[in-house]
């Protein structure tokens, strides 16, 4: 499952919680909106150098 699908699944869970807990629905709906926003944002993964790669000794 890719990151966008995971974010949308979490947004759906938040909406379900908002339905089940109307006294705190503002909190759950805000969280759902945040997850939807994250689903639309491209993820930039910072890759770290592999430990198998030798470092340049001259640096």
Phi and psi in degrees as GROMACS dihedral restraints (atoms count N, CA, C in turn):
[ dihedral_restraints ]
;  ai    aj    ak    al  type     phi  dphi    fc
    3     4     5     6     1   -83.7    20    10
    4     5     6     7     1   169.8    20    10
    6     7     8     9     1   -61.3    20    10
    7     8     9    10     1   -39.4    20    10
    9    10    11    12     1   -64.4    20    10
   10    11    12    13     1   -40.6    20    10
   12    13    14    15     1   -65.6    20    10
   13    14    15    16     1   -39.6    20    10
   15    16    17    18     1   -63.5    20    10
   16    17    18    19     1   -41.3    20    10
   18    19    20    21     1   -64.8    20    10
   19    20    21    22     1   -42.3    20    10
   21    22    23    24     1   -66.0    20    10
   22    23    24    25     1   -35.2    20    10
   24    25    26    27     1   -65.0    20    10
   25    26    27    28     1   -40.0    20    10
   27    28    29    30     1   -68.1    20    10
   28    29    30    31     1   -36.2    20    10
   30    31    32    33     1   -63.1    20    10
   31    32    33    34     1   -41.0    20    10
   33    34    35    36     1   -63.3    20    10
   34    35    36    37     1   -42.1    20    10
   36    37    38    39     1   -61.7    20    10
   37    38    39    40     1   -38.3    20    10
   39    40    41    42     1   -64.6    20    10
   40    41    42    43     1   -40.6    20    10
   42    43    44    45     1   -65.2    20    10
   43    44    45    46     1   -36.2    20    10
   45    46    47    48     1   -64.9    20    10
   46    47    48    49     1   -40.2    20    10
   48    49    50    51     1   -64.8    20    10
   49    50    51    52     1   -37.0    20    10
   51    52    53    54     1   -62.2    20    10
   52    53    54    55     1   -38.0    20    10
   54    55    56    57     1   -69.2    20    10
   55    56    57    58     1   -40.3    20    10
   57    58    59    60     1   -76.2    20    10
   58    59    60    61     1   -25.0    20    10
   60    61    62    63     1  -127.6    20    10
   61    62    63    64     1    75.9    20    10
   63    64    65    66     1   -62.3    20    10
   64    65    66    67     1   -24.2    20    10
   66    67    68    69     1   -70.0    20    10
   67    68    69    70     1   -20.8    20    10
   69    70    71    72     1  -121.6    20    10
   70    71    72    73     1    24.0    20    10
   72    73    74    75     1   -64.5    20    10
   73    74    75    76     1   -27.4    20    10
   75    76    77    78     1   -61.0    20    10
   76    77    78    79     1   -39.6    20    10
   78    79    80    81     1   -68.6    20    10
   79    80    81    82     1   -45.9    20    10
   81    82    83    84     1   -68.6    20    10
   82    83    84    85     1   -37.1    20    10
   84    85    86    87     1   -69.2    20    10
   85    86    87    88     1   -34.0    20    10
   87    88    89    90     1   -66.2    20    10
   88    89    90    91     1   -41.1    20    10
   90    91    92    93     1   -64.8    20    10
   91    92    93    94     1   -40.3    20    10
   93    94    95    96     1   -61.2    20    10
   94    95    96    97     1   -42.0    20    10
   96    97    98    99     1   -63.7    20    10
   97    98    99   100     1   -39.6    20    10
   99   100   101   102     1   -62.9    20    10
  100   101   102   103     1   -45.3    20    10
  102   103   104   105     1   -64.7    20    10
  103   104   105   106     1   -37.7    20    10
  105   106   107   108     1   -64.0    20    10
  106   107   108   109     1   -40.4    20    10
  108   109   110   111     1   -62.3    20    10
  109   110   111   112     1   -43.3    20    10
  111   112   113   114     1   -64.7    20    10
  112   113   114   115     1   -33.0    20    10
  114   115   116   117     1   -65.3    20    10
  115   116   117   118     1   -29.7    20    10
  117   118   119   120     1   -88.6    20    10
  118   119   120   121     1   -12.3    20    10
  120   121   122   123     1   -89.1    20    10
  121   122   123   124     1   128.0    20    10
  123   124   125   126     1   -67.0    20    10
  124   125   126   127     1   136.0    20    10
  126   127   128   129     1   -86.1    20    10
  127   128   129   130     1   132.7    20    10
  129   130   131   132     1  -112.3    20    10
  130   131   132   133     1   111.8    20    10
  132   133   134   135     1   -93.9    20    10
  133   134   135   136     1   128.4    20    10
  135   136   137   138     1   -87.7    20    10
  136   137   138   139     1   114.5    20    10
  138   139   140   141     1   -86.2    20    10
  139   140   141   142     1   138.0    20    10
  141   142   143   144     1  -100.4    20    10
  142   143   144   145     1   147.8    20    10
  144   145   146   147     1   -63.0    20    10
  145   146   147   148     1   142.9    20    10
  147   148   149   150     1   -68.4    20    10
  148   149   150   151     1   146.0    20    10
  150   151   152   153     1   -71.0    20    10
  151   152   153   154     1   -17.7    20    10
  153   154   155   156     1   -76.4    20    10
  154   155   156   157     1   -21.1    20    10
  156   157   158   159     1   -78.6    20    10
  157   158   159   160     1   127.3    20    10
  159   160   161   162     1   -72.7    20    10
  160   161   162   163     1   143.4    20    10
  162   163   164   165     1   -83.0    20    10
  163   164   165   166     1   151.7    20    10
  165   166   167   168     1   -71.8    20    10
  166   167   168   169     1   119.7    20    10
  168   169   170   171     1   -70.0    20    10
  169   170   171   172     1   -22.9    20    10
  171   172   173   174     1   -77.6    20    10
  172   173   174   175     1   -15.0    20    10
